Amino acid sequence: MSDIEYEVKRFKKTLTTEEFFDRFYNFDLVQGYCKECPRYDTNYSCSPVDINIREFILGFDYIDLFVTQLLFEPKYYEKDYTPDELKDFLSKSFFKEKQKVVDKVLDSEKTYTKAQSLTGPCNHCVENCKQVYDECIHPEIRRYSLASLGFDSKKILKDLFDIDLLLINGVLPKYLNNITSILYKK
């Protein structure tokens, strides 16, 4: 697949962790989606996690939420892709843009006295690390995802950014979104 053309929009919102937790925590709903994922209960950064989520989130003062939105032209989203072609397309567009934000957010952790990015799922060792190791072997670099902690990305996108969540489901939608965030103390 040659160079892919797409437009990138970036958005940011800052909330207190208390407001964020109260507005967007919906563990039972989100865990229902997580249980459908093939990585469920296989990775220490994926669901179910072994932490007190409320204490973890409220251990920080603020959360910055960064949304990266990729908008595609009809020639891309009206096309039929094989699974391998779609995977290649996403790798050269969505995952490339997501990694740019993840790298910046991880680097910004150093600027706070206490910070933790939510960029998961973790990919630092084997995918099924829960079956291989008795505990996480890299807790210092493990990063959770919003979903693994029970936060509703669909509601975050709609309520904070007025964006509807579109799912891939084997077909490329008109646009894709990624939410990357960082918890921190000032």
N, C-alpha and C positions, 0 to 999 in steps of 0.2 A: 504494500500500500504506500503510495507516494505521500508527500506532505499533505497534512490535513489542515484545512482552513476552518477556524472557529473564532468566535468572539469570546473574550473573557471579561466578566464583570466580577468585581470584588466588593464585599460589604463587611462592615464591622460594627458590632454592638458590644457595650460593656454593661454588665449588671453586677449587683452585689450577689454573692453566692447564696445568700438567704432568699432573695427574690427568685433567682434562677432555680433553686431547688423547689421552692413552693409552686412556681408556675409550670415547670416542665418535667418534674419527676413523675413518672407513671410506670413503675416497675412491672406490674402485672401485664399491662398492655405490651410494653416493649419486649419483655421476656417471651411473650407468645411468638413474636417475630424471631427472636434470637433462637428459640428452640427449633425453628425450621432451617436454620443455617447448618451446613455440614461441619462447621468449626465449633458448634456448641459443645461446651464442656470438654474441649480438647486442648485449649490454650489458656495459660494463666492470665492473659489480659482480656479474654473473652468471657462471656457468661457461662456459668455463674462465677462471680468473683468472690474472693475470700476476705472482703473488708466490710466494715460498717460504712455504707455509702454516705449516709447523712453526715457522720462525723468527718469522713474524708473530705467531702465538698465544703462543709462549714469550717473546716480547718484553714480555709483560705478566705480572703476578704472579697475578692472580685473574680469575675470570669470575663475574658474577652472571647467573643465568638466571631470567627472569620468564615465567611461564606465565599466560596469560589464557584461561580456559575459559568459553565461553558454552553454557549448557544451555537447550534449547528444549522447550516443551510439545508433546505429540503433535499438537495442532491445526496446528502448524507443520511438523514433520518427517514427518507422514503425508500431507501435501498434495502434489499434483503441481504443479510449477512449470514454466512455459515458461522457456527460457534467460534471457530478459530479466527475468522476474519473480524468478528465483533471483539474478541479478546485483543487482537492486534490493534484495532482501531482505538479501543479504550486505553491500551497501554501507551499509544502515541499521542493521546490527547488528555483524557481525564486524569489518568494516573500520573502523567508528566506534570500537569498543573497542580495536582494535589501535592506532589512531592515538593514543589517549590514552596508552598505555604508551610508544609510540615517542617522543612529545613529552617525556615525563618522563625517559626514559633519555637522549635526546640532550641535554637540559638538564643532566643530572647529569654529563656528560662534563667540564663546567667545574670540577667540584669536585675533580678529580684532577690530579696533575702530568702524567700520561700516561694517556689513555683512548681507547677506540674502541668505539662501539656497533656491534652486528651487527643491523641493522634492515632490510636490503635486501629485495628488489632496489631499486636506485637508480632514482628517477624524476625526476631534476633536469633532464634535457634530453630529447631524443627517445628513444623506446624502443629503436630500433636504432642506438644511438650508435656501435657498432663499425663499422658500414657508412658512417657519416657522417663520423666524426672518426678521425684516425690514432692518437689517444690520448685518455684521459679529459680533458675540459676543466674538470672540477670535482673534482680528486682530494682537495681539502680537505674536501669535503662528501660524497664517495662513501662509502657504507656497504655492506659485503658482507652476504650472508645466511649463515646456518649451512650451508645446503645447498651454496652456491657454494664454500664452503671444505672441503666433504667431511664434514660432521658429520651423524650419523644422528639426526634428530629423533625418529623412532619409538623408538629405544633410549633417548634422553634422557628422553622422556615416561614410558616404562615404568620404567626403572631409578631415576630420581630422584623421580618424582611418582606412580608407580603408575597411570598413565593410558594407556589404549589409544588409538592414533592412529586416528581415523576419517576417511576421505576423502570428499570431496563427490561426485565422479563423477556430476554431473548431478542428484543427489538430496541434499536436506538431511539430514544425520545428526542423531542425538539431541543431539549436542554438537559443538562445534568448539574447537580449541585454537590458540593462537599462542604461539610462543616468541620473545621478544625478549631480547637479552643485551648486556652491556657488559664489555669487557676493560679492566683498569686496573692501574696500579701505585699502591701506597699511598704 
